[in-house]
Amino acid sequence: MVKINVDKNIKVAETLSSDFYKSKELFDDLKHKVFYKSWQFIEHKSVLPVNSNVYPFEFMKDYIEEPLILIKDEKENFKCLTNVCTHRANIIVNDRCNLTDLRCMYHGRKFHLNGKFKSMPEFEDAKNFPRDDDNLKEFSISNFGPFLFVGLEPKYDIQKIFDEISNRVSFIPLDNLQFRGDLSKDYIVNSHWALYCDNYLEGFHIPFVHNDLNTVLDYGDYDTEIYDNYNLQLGYAKKGEEIFEIPKSHIDFGKNVAAYYYWLYPNIMLNFYPWGLSINIVKPINIKKTKVQFLSYVYDESKLDLGAGASLDKVEREDEFVVEGVQKGINSKFYKAGRFSPTKERGVHHFHTLLSNSYNS
C-alpha cells in the first residue's frame, strides 16, 4: 500500500509530493478515506420552512451521491436518515414537502419519521421480520448556529469545534444572518481540490497575488492558529480599515481583526467578515477539476464593500489563476516536492499532515 509521509516538524518537512496530485489511484482512495469520513454542509435550517418537514439531498452532490433526508419534528429538532428504502433500494422522498410518515412509492413500505419501520404489504408470511435492518439508518447531525452539517462515518466530533468557533465569534449574531443568492456563486477551478485548499491555507501569497486585499490587511501581523481538525487564519486590518467591533471581555479585544478565516478538515471554510459569513465548500470533480461554492450570509449590508470582505469575486479569480498555474506546474517531470515556510505555511503543513494521517490509516 502506498504511504504518504509528511514530517510533523514543519522546519524539516517536505510538502506532499507531486505524485499525490497526479495519481488517479490516490485521488479515488481519498473519497473513501477522507470524504466519507468528513462532515459536510447540509443547509441553513430555513431550508425547512413552516409548511415543510422533509428535505431530500445528497451528501456531496455530483461526488458522493449518497441519498439522504433531513427531517424536522414539531419541536424544531432535526435528524438525518438514509433516503433509500430498505426493501428494494428505491428513493423514498423526491421533493421537499410536509409528511406524517415516509412511504416508498415502489411497493408501499412505510416508516415513521424517526426512521423506524412502520408497515409493509404482502409480508405477513415473512419470518424474522421486521429486523433492525428494515429501519432507515440514521446519520449524525451537528449544528453551528442555524447551519446544519451531517457526517456519514465521521472521524471526529465537529460539535466540539463548532462550540469553540461559536465562543470565538460570539459577538456575531449568527441567527440574524440572511442568505444572499445574488452574492453567492459556484466556481469551477481547473485543478486538484487539495491544491485549492493549499492556497487557501496560507496568507503568504497575499502581497504577491492580491493587490487590493493587501492594501487593507496587515501582512506582518497575519497569523495562523492550529487546532486538532481545523485551523484559523486571523487577518488584521491596516489602520483606518474596516474591523470587527469586539467587546471588552473578548480574547481579541483591542486587536484590529478584519477577518476570521476558519478551515474545517478537509474542505469547508467559514470566513467571517464585519458584514457576515461566507461559507466556501470545495468539492472534487476529477483529478484536475474542482467546484468551489461561495454561499454568502449577511447581517450588515452597509459593510459589504469594505475591508477584507470586499470584492470576494475578484480575490477568487486571482486565486484561481495561481492555483491553475500550480496545477500545470505540478505535472512537471522535474518537480517532486517543496518545503514549508515555518512562519507562513503552518496551515498548509497542518492540512498535509491530516491528509497523510487519514490516508495511511
N, C-alpha and C positions, 0 to 999 in steps of 0.2 A: 504494500500500500504506500502511496506517495505521502510524504510528510512535509509539512510547511514549518519552517523554523524561523522564528523571529526572536532574537535575544531580548530578554526582559530589561536589560541595561541599555537604554537609548544611546549612551555615549559610545557603545561599540556595535550597536545593532545595525543590520542592513535592512532595507525595505523588502517587501515581498518581491520575489524575483519576477522578471518579465514573463516567465513560463506561467505564473499564476494567472495573468491576464490574457494569455494566449491559448490556454488549454481548455478545449471543449469538455473534457472529462472532469476537470476541476470545477468548471462553471456549472455543469449538471449536478455534481456532488453537493455543491453549496445550496442548492434548492432544498435538499433533504437535511443537510447537516446544520444549516443556518436558518433558512426562511421558514421551514416547517416548525422550527423551534422558537420562532420570533413572536413578537406581539405586533399586530397591525391595526391601523386606524379603521374603525367602522364608520362613524359619523358623529355629528353633533346630535344630542338627544332629541332635538326638534325634528329629526327625520321621521319620528313617530308623533304626529300631532294628535289633538284630542280625538279625532274621528278614525284613527288607525292604531292598531296594537301589534301588527305583524309586518316585518320588513325583510324580504329576501335579498341576499347579497352574496358575493364571493369573497373568499379570504384575501386573495390578491388577484383581481380581475386581469385576465389575459396572461397570468403567470402561474399562480396556484389557484385553479378554478374550483376550489372546494366549496360546494353549495351550503350556505348557512342561513339561519333565520334569526333575526333579532326580534324578541318578544317583550312587550311592556305589559305589566299587570296593572290592576286597578290602583295600586299604591305607588305607581311610577317607578317600580323596580324593574330592572332589565335582566334578561337571560338570553343565552345564545344556544341554539340547538342545530343539529345537522338538518339540512333540508332534503334528506334522502330517505324515502320510505324504506322501512326495514323488511318489507315483503319482497318487492322486485326492483327496488332502487329507483323508482320514479321520483321526480322532483315534486314536492308536496305543494309548495306555495310559489306562485309565479309573479305576483304583484303585491305591492303594499296595500293592506286592507285591514278591516276590523273583523275578527273571528272569535267565536266562543270555543272552538276546538279546531284541530288540524285534521283535514280529511284528504287522503290521497284520491285523486280522481280516476286512477287506473283501475283499482279493484275495491275501493271503498274502505280501506283500513283507516281507522281514526285514532288520534292521540289527543290527550289532554294538553293544555297549553304549557304544562310543566314538562312535556315530553313523554309522559308515561302512556303506555299502550291503553287504549280505551275499548275498541271493538274491532271485529273483523268478520265479514260474512263468509259462510261456507267453510268455517274452520271448526265446527262443532266436534268432528271426529279426530281432530289432530291431537296427538298425545304430547305431554310435556309442553303445553302451550297455554298462555304466552310465557316466554322466557325473558330474562333480563335483556337479552339481545334484541328483543322485539320493541323495547323502548327506544326513543330517539336519544342519541348521545348528546350530552351537554358539554359545552366548552367554557373555559374561564373567560370572564369579562372583568375589565377594570376600567375605572373612570378617572379622568383628570378634569375636575370641574364638570362641565356639561359635555365633555368629549369622551366617547366610548371606544374602547380598544378590546380586541379579542386575541386569544392565543390558542392554537390547536394543540400543541405539545410544548408549551413554553418552558424555556430553560431557566428563567429567572423570574423573580417576583417584581413585576413592574409597579405594583401599587406602592411599594416602599419608595421607589424612585419618584412617583407622582407626588407622594407626600412631601418628599424633600424639595421638589421643584415648587410645589404649592407654597411651602414655607418661604422659599427664596423670593417668589414673586407675589407675595401675599397682598401687596398694595395694588395689584392689577385686578379689576373687577371681572373675573372670568365669566360670571353669569350674565354680564352685560354685553359680551362680545356678540356681534351680529355678522353673519356670513355675508360676504360681498362677492357675488358671482362675477361682477364686472371687473373686479380686481384679481380674480383667480384665473389660473391658466395652466394648461398642460404643455410641457416642453418635451421634444424628442431630441436626445443628445446621442450623437454617433460615437459612443464609447462604452467600454465596460462599466457596469454600475459602480464597482468599487473605486474606479478612477474618479468618478464624480464625488464620491464620499471623501476620497483622499484630499481633493481640492477644498471641499467644504471645511475640513477639519483643521485648517491652519490659516492664520492671518498673514503668514509670511509673504504671500503673493500680492497683498493689497496695494502696497506702494508701486508695484510694477504693472498691475493689471487694471486696477480700479481707480482711475484718477479722481472721479467725483467722490467716491467713498473715502478716499484717502484725505480729502480736504476737510472732512468732518470728524474722522476718527484719529485718535492719538496713537499712532503705531507703536511708539515707545512704551506705552502702558498696556498695550493689548496683552491679555492674559488667558491661560487655559487651565481649568481645574479638572482633574481626573478622578472619576469615581468608578465603582465596580463595573457597571454595564452602561454607563453613559458618561458624557463629559460636558463641560460648559466653557464656551469661549465668551469672555467679557470684553465688549467693545466700549472703550472710554472715549468721550467726546472731547474735541478741542474746545478751547474757551469760546463761549458765545453760541455754541451749537446746541441743538435740542437734546435734552436729557430727561430721565425719569424724575418725578417728584417722589423722593424716597423718605419715608417717615424716620424720625429720630431714633426710634428703637430698633431699626433695621441694621443688619450687619454691613450693608453698603451705604449707609447714611454718610453724606459728605463727599461721596465719590461721584464723578461725572459720568455715570453709566448711560451710554447711548443705546445699547442693545445687549440682551441676554440670548446667546446662541446655544441652545441645548441640542445635543445629538444623542439619540437613543439607539443602541445597537440593535439591528445592523443598518437601518435605512430610514429612520424618521428624524426630522429636525423640527424643533419648536422654537421659532425665532420671535422673541418679544421685543417690540418697539413701543415708544410712547403712544403710538396710535392704536396698538393692539397686537395681534398674533398672526404670524404666517406659519402655517403647518406645511412642511415640504416632505413629500414621500417619494423615495427613489425606488422605481420598480424595474427590474431587469426585463428586457425583451429578448435579446440574444447576446452573444458574447461581445458584440460590437455596437449594441444599441440599447438605450435606456430611456424610460419615460419618467419624467420628474413632474409631480403635481405640486402646484403652489395654491394653497387654499387660504384665503385672507379673511380674518375675523376682526372687525373694527369696533372700538368703543369711543374713540376720539378722532372724528374725521378731520378736524381742524389741523391735525399734526401729520396727515398723510404725506405731504410733500416736504417734510422737514427732516433733517438729520440722517442717521444711518438707515432709517426705514423708508427713505425716499428712493424713487427710480429703481425699484427691485427688478423690473424687466430689463433695464439696461445692464445692471450688475449680473443678472443671469446670462445675458447674451455674451458678456465679456468672459464669464466663467466657462461657458460652452466652448468658446473659441480656443481657450488654452487647454481645456480637457480633451477636446478633439485633436489638438496638436499632440498631446501626450499619447493618445490612442495610436496615432501614426508612428510616433517615436518608439513606443513600447515594442513594436514589431521589428525593430532593427536587430540585425544579427549581432551587432556589436554592443548592445546594451543588455546588461544582466540584472543589475540591482544598484540602488543608490544608498546613501547614508542619510540619517536624520539629523536635522539641526536640533541639538538638545534644548535650546531655548524656544524655538518657534514651531517645532513639529511634534510636540508631545501628543497632540490629539491624533495625528496620523499613526504614530507609533502605537498608541493605545488601540486603535482600530485594527492594525495589522496583528497585534498580539492577540486580540479577541478572535480574529478570524483564524489564526493558527491554532488556538486552543480548541475552537469549535470543530475545525476540520480534522485535527489529529485525534479528537475524542471519538 
